[in-house]
Amino acid sequence: MWYRALLIALLLALAGCDSPAPEMWGGAMREVSVDGSRFRVFMQPGGYRVEAHRVSVEMLPSKVETFARAYRAIELATGCKVVAGSLGGDRAIVTARVNCRLPERGR
């Protein structure tokens, strides 16, 4: 019986892996490819924050290369420049601030 609860919990956790942070809900999302890496870039509606989720499967990607690609993906998706020193996160989700206000609603 306990294994069903564990399976359900695991499936719910996996379903949340590609979801943006709550402050990004309702904002635009654009999918961008940079040098073989694919990202979904989520934008804070009416704000300055973004999240780039790497959705391509890559074996042991370099953090430096992933951040460089995410930086470019964010600029391509938003049309804004990334604020220097604002990149954070890991190889799967990179967060940043941009220098221009993002659209109020998605698309």
Backbone bond lengths (Angstrom), bond angles and torsions (degrees), N, CA, C in turn:
res aa  C-N    CA-C-N  psi(-1)  N-CA   C-N-CA  omega(-1)  CA-C   N-CA-C  phi
1 M - - - 1.438 - - 1.530 112.56 -
2 W 1.320 116.90 -42.81 1.466 121.23 -177.56 1.516 111.60 -63.58
3 Y 1.347 116.90 -27.58 1.457 119.96 -178.04 1.531 111.73 -67.74
4 R 1.332 117.15 -28.93 1.469 120.01 176.17 1.527 110.57 -66.34
5 A 1.316 116.11 -43.66 1.468 120.34 178.30 1.523 110.49 -63.58
6 L 1.324 116.08 -39.88 1.466 120.50 178.06 1.523 110.79 -64.84
7 L 1.320 117.43 -42.68 1.459 121.98 178.67 1.524 110.85 -63.06
8 I 1.301 117.59 -44.28 1.469 121.54 178.98 1.530 110.16 -63.01
9 A 1.331 117.16 -44.13 1.467 120.69 178.36 1.521 111.02 -61.58
10 L 1.322 117.22 -41.47 1.460 121.58 179.01 1.523 111.06 -64.29
11 L 1.318 117.55 -43.92 1.466 120.91 179.09 1.526 111.55 -64.42
12 L 1.322 117.25 -39.60 1.469 120.24 177.26 1.529 111.29 -65.27
13 A 1.319 116.74 -39.35 1.468 120.50 178.40 1.518 110.63 -64.85
14 L 1.325 116.94 -42.62 1.465 120.04 179.12 1.520 111.86 -66.66
15 A 1.322 117.34 -33.99 1.460 120.69 179.27 1.521 111.23 -64.42
16 G 1.319 118.11 -28.07 1.457 121.68 -178.97 1.509 114.21 -85.07
17 C 1.332 117.91 -4.69 1.463 120.91 -175.47 1.517 113.79 -64.32
18 D 1.322 118.05 -29.90 1.461 120.11 -178.11 1.528 111.40 -106.43
19 S 1.307 116.80 19.81 1.454 120.54 179.12 1.518 109.63 -96.15
20 P 1.336 116.79 140.57 1.459 118.81 177.64 1.527 111.50 -76.07
21 A 1.317 115.81 168.37 1.462 121.37 174.31 1.535 108.54 -61.44
22 P 1.327 117.79 152.15 1.473 120.42 -177.94 1.529 114.52 -52.98
23 E 1.327 118.36 -34.65 1.468 118.95 -179.60 1.529 112.95 -69.24
24 M 1.329 118.09 -10.39 1.468 122.18 177.90 1.527 112.08 -92.83
25 W 1.342 117.13 -13.64 1.463 120.73 -177.28 1.517 110.34 -58.19
26 G 1.305 115.79 135.03 1.454 121.37 179.37 1.508 113.16 87.98
27 G 1.324 117.06 -8.58 1.458 120.40 178.32 1.514 111.24 -86.99
28 A 1.309 115.27 174.03 1.463 121.00 179.78 1.526 110.27 -71.59
29 M 1.329 115.52 153.21 1.458 122.58 173.24 1.524 106.80 -135.63
30 R 1.311 114.90 131.47 1.465 119.94 176.39 1.513 108.79 -130.30
31 E 1.332 116.00 140.35 1.466 120.92 176.91 1.528 107.84 -99.18
32 V 1.328 115.44 131.07 1.463 122.11 -174.75 1.520 108.89 -135.23
33 S 1.335 117.05 142.16 1.466 121.87 173.92 1.518 109.39 -111.66
34 V 1.323 115.77 134.81 1.464 122.43 178.14 1.525 107.99 -136.13
35 D 1.320 116.67 116.89 1.469 122.51 176.68 1.526 113.44 48.07
36 G 1.324 117.46 43.99 1.461 121.35 177.15 1.509 115.51 88.40
37 S 1.316 118.76 -8.62 1.467 122.09 176.50 1.529 108.50 -100.32
38 R 1.336 116.24 135.51 1.458 121.09 178.19 1.519 109.28 -107.66
39 F 1.321 116.35 133.89 1.466 122.75 -178.92 1.518 110.17 -127.35
40 R 1.334 115.19 145.21 1.466 121.53 166.13 1.519 104.90 -105.13
41 V 1.315 115.39 118.39 1.463 120.95 -177.32 1.526 108.12 -102.12
42 F 1.330 115.70 116.12 1.462 122.87 179.32 1.523 108.34 -100.67
43 M 1.343 116.74 135.24 1.459 121.68 -175.91 1.525 111.32 -116.62
44 Q 1.311 115.71 136.17 1.463 121.22 177.69 1.530 108.35 -68.18
45 P 1.332 118.79 122.46 1.460 119.53 -178.02 1.529 112.17 -62.97
46 G 1.332 115.61 120.74 1.460 121.48 178.98 1.514 114.36 71.50
47 G 1.334 116.88 11.31 1.461 120.36 -176.74 1.514 112.70 -117.76
48 Y 1.324 114.98 -154.62 1.462 121.50 -174.79 1.534 111.96 -130.19
49 R 1.332 117.67 4.83 1.467 120.92 -175.85 1.517 110.80 -103.14
50 V 1.329 115.66 146.55 1.459 121.65 177.35 1.522 109.93 -137.67
51 E 1.335 115.13 157.89 1.456 122.89 171.85 1.516 107.22 -128.49
52 A 1.328 117.43 131.40 1.456 122.66 174.84 1.523 107.67 -111.01
53 H 1.329 116.95 112.33 1.463 122.43 179.40 1.521 107.98 -96.89
54 R 1.333 116.74 119.30 1.470 119.54 177.05 1.512 107.09 -76.62
55 V 1.337 117.24 120.38 1.459 121.38 -177.04 1.522 112.16 -111.41
56 S 1.314 117.90 -1.85 1.463 120.21 175.84 1.528 109.23 -84.00
57 V 1.331 115.33 146.47 1.460 120.74 178.80 1.525 107.93 -85.38
58 E 1.331 116.22 122.13 1.462 121.77 -179.18 1.525 107.95 -138.40
59 M 1.311 116.19 136.09 1.470 120.84 179.71 1.524 109.68 -81.80
60 L 1.319 116.83 115.90 1.469 123.43 176.91 1.530 113.40 46.38
61 P 1.329 116.98 61.60 1.463 118.36 -179.73 1.529 111.32 -68.34
62 S 1.299 115.86 146.45 1.462 121.89 176.38 1.524 109.25 -68.43
63 K 1.321 116.75 134.80 1.467 120.00 178.52 1.525 110.54 -64.41
64 V 1.317 117.36 -39.98 1.467 121.45 -179.82 1.532 110.17 -62.39
65 E 1.342 116.85 -46.92 1.467 120.24 179.48 1.520 111.66 -66.52
66 T 1.337 116.68 -40.30 1.466 120.14 178.81 1.521 110.46 -61.95
67 F 1.343 117.54 -44.18 1.461 120.54 178.69 1.526 111.12 -63.85
68 A 1.322 117.58 -40.38 1.472 120.45 179.14 1.526 110.53 -63.83
69 R 1.327 116.84 -41.94 1.469 120.45 178.75 1.524 111.32 -68.78
70 A 1.331 117.20 -40.22 1.466 120.75 178.57 1.529 110.49 -64.25
71 Y 1.314 116.81 -39.77 1.472 122.63 177.25 1.527 109.32 -55.69
72 R 1.332 115.54 -49.50 1.472 120.54 -179.70 1.524 110.74 -66.52
73 A 1.338 117.60 -40.59 1.467 121.21 179.63 1.525 111.14 -61.77
74 I 1.328 116.68 -40.48 1.465 120.86 179.15 1.522 110.31 -63.21
75 E 1.322 116.71 -44.83 1.466 119.84 179.83 1.525 111.56 -65.53
76 L 1.340 117.50 -39.04 1.462 120.35 177.78 1.526 111.66 -66.17
77 A 1.333 117.02 -43.00 1.464 121.49 -176.32 1.523 113.02 -71.07
78 T 1.335 116.34 -36.96 1.469 119.34 -174.03 1.524 113.83 -97.04
79 G 1.326 117.15 -25.25 1.462 120.25 -173.46 1.517 111.58 76.74
80 C 1.324 117.59 10.32 1.462 123.83 -179.12 1.522 109.66 -114.35
81 K 1.309 116.83 161.54 1.463 121.99 175.07 1.530 108.97 -87.79
82 V 1.337 116.10 142.89 1.455 121.64 174.97 1.525 108.29 -75.13
83 V 1.324 117.20 133.76 1.459 122.49 178.32 1.532 108.35 -69.49
84 A 1.325 116.53 127.81 1.474 121.86 -178.65 1.526 110.72 -55.01
85 G 1.326 115.62 133.85 1.460 121.63 177.59 1.515 115.23 80.01
86 S 1.333 118.13 4.99 1.465 119.42 -175.60 1.529 113.51 -96.07
87 L 1.321 118.82 -7.65 1.468 120.21 -179.72 1.528 110.26 -68.18
88 G 1.313 115.20 138.47 1.453 120.96 176.63 1.510 109.19 -152.27
89 G 1.306 117.20 175.42 1.449 120.52 176.66 1.505 113.22 114.18
90 D 1.325 115.15 -147.55 1.458 121.42 -177.29 1.524 109.71 -142.57
91 R 1.321 117.24 -163.35 1.467 121.20 -176.50 1.530 113.31 -71.77
92 A 1.319 118.01 -14.39 1.461 121.44 -178.19 1.523 112.57 -101.85
93 I 1.334 117.63 -43.07 1.466 121.86 -178.08 1.518 108.90 -130.05
94 V 1.327 115.06 120.84 1.464 121.47 178.97 1.526 107.34 -112.58
95 T 1.318 116.43 130.18 1.459 121.46 177.61 1.522 109.65 -108.23
96 A 1.320 116.39 154.75 1.463 120.43 179.73 1.523 109.69 -162.30
97 R 1.328 114.49 169.87 1.465 122.78 170.80 1.520 106.87 -114.56
98 V 1.316 116.28 148.60 1.460 121.02 177.00 1.517 109.49 -118.10
99 N 1.326 116.11 162.24 1.464 120.79 -173.05 1.523 114.30 -91.11
100 C 1.316 118.28 10.82 1.465 119.74 176.25 1.524 109.39 -138.71
101 R 1.304 115.80 154.74 1.460 121.66 -177.69 1.528 109.96 -71.45
102 L 1.317 115.97 134.75 1.452 121.92 -178.32 1.531 110.85 -87.76
103 P 1.325 117.98 159.74 1.477 120.40 -177.98 1.527 112.37 -59.16
104 E 1.313 116.38 149.71 1.469 122.43 -179.92 1.520 112.28 -64.73
105 R 1.306 118.24 -41.29 1.459 122.79 -175.48 1.517 110.66 -123.28
106 G 1.339 114.23 162.60 1.458 121.30 -179.35 1.515 114.12 -58.10
107 R 1.329 114.44 156.16 1.470 127.68 177.07 1.449 111.13 92.63
